[in-house]
Amino acid sequence: MLKFFNSLFGRVVIALVVGVAIGAVYPHFAQSLRPLGDGFLKLIKMVIGPIVFCVVVSGMAHAGDLRKVGRVGLKAVVYFEIMTTIALVIGAVLAYATRPGVGMNIDLRSLDAASLATYAEHAKSLKDTAGFLLKIIPDTAINAFATGDILQILVFSVLFGSALSLLGKKAQRVNALVDELAQVFFRVMGFIIKLAPLGVLGAIAFTTGTYGVESLKQLGMLVLVFYASCVVFVAVVLGVVMRLAGFSLFKLVRYLREELSIVLGTASSDAVLPQIMRKLEWMGVKDSTVGLVIPTGYSFNLDGFSIYLTLAVIFIAQATNTPLSLHDLIVVVLVSLVTSKGAHGIPGSAIVILAATLSAIPAIPVLGLVLILPVDWFVGIARALTNLIGNCVATVVVAVWENDIDRARAHRVLNRDAALRYVPAGEDAGDESVAGDRAPAV
């Protein structure tokens, strides 16, 4: 029991319980705790850009053969598209099987269009494919880091890493500097992550105080169906994929339980991106594969988000009594394959992408998005958890596909071998002081 209370996972769970209690008993005070959650996320986002840059550049520089990097990237994209398609189909199938919106009989004239104005403005930028492609190219290298756009940082990092790889020995000092900077930023992350319980406490207390404790268990049929869809996708689809790769999904989830608990409280997978990358490296996945697949997956492999896209679209159609043809459904899936790629880094991303998707399907009223605004935060928890697990599985699969994983080490880590216990950077590991540093090369 003492070990549980002393662990990050234990402290986060306690923070979750205390946050719900404060929100239920002192709702007004709980709402004032929001800065704790927002501040924690801002601290995390402050170092995400530099960490992604250092990890990607270092991985590519040490990879040697750029053709291998390109091959890993291609395999990752192929995997992303397959998983995204499966997720979209699961969302559609369960929406039709459970019919969560049937019987609501919503009159569109009763909905408040003003509440969608901000989201609609952001959605305009996603209708133009050329515009989206240009958006991932930063105006300047500094601007990419200033705005924290992961895709833009990734583009710059790939170019920088490719140049270092081609320069070889001429760039040794730059390579060493990037490696040392990576260690510094991960140590900074070690300091920040100690504040996770406070961040979770603030986020969950604010939500409970704002929506009421009843809202945590009675969110409506849509939320229940979405959570069930995520469970089906993770347990069945990702479980089978991991088994085919030779590993247990349950053991991987257990290994990442601290990070998943933080996502549960903050509804944001951004909060744990650096730790996830480091833990996958420690597990035995080659750093170049982790550095390429994880950041790319945060924008291109949003499994939970994809499930929600088709589910929400069909829910709106059912709630407003809008008939959908097979052609409409096919268009929903095809359009979602494109629009889902722009989700990361956009304020209110779920509503924005849904607005962009619905704008391409005239049969479904965009105004129906007002119906799902009140529950967006709650479904965001399952979205973030599913996205994160999906990206971790993707990294393992691509590493197995490319033979970039030390299988023996991975099994020992997942089986909780005491000799390979992971210790986050910034903590005193005693004899295992190297645990928070880069894992041995595969």
Secondary structure as UniProt FT lines:
FT   HELIX           2..6
FT   HELIX           8..25
FT   HELIX           27..31
FT   TURN            32..33
FT   HELIX           34..63
FT   HELIX           66..98
FT   TURN            100..103
FT   HELIX           108..110
FT   HELIX           113..116
FT   HELIX           117..123
FT   HELIX           124..126
FT   HELIX           129..135
FT   HELIX           141..147
FT   HELIX           150..167
FT   HELIX           168..171
FT   HELIX           172..193
FT   TURN            194..195
FT   HELIX           196..211
FT   HELIX           213..216
FT   HELIX           221..232
FT   HELIX           233..238
FT   HELIX           239..245
FT   HELIX           249..255
FT   HELIX           257..266
FT   HELIX           269..272
FT   HELIX           273..283
FT   HELIX           287..300
FT   HELIX           303..319
FT   TURN            320..321
FT   HELIX           326..339
FT   HELIX           340..342
FT   TURN            344..345
FT   TURN            347..348
FT   HELIX           349..358
FT   TURN            359..360
FT   TURN            362..363
FT   HELIX           366..375
FT   HELIX           376..401
FT   TURN            402..403
FT   HELIX           407..414
FT   TURN            415..416
FT   HELIX           418..420
FT   TURN            425..426
FT   HELIX           430..432
FT   TURN            433..436
//
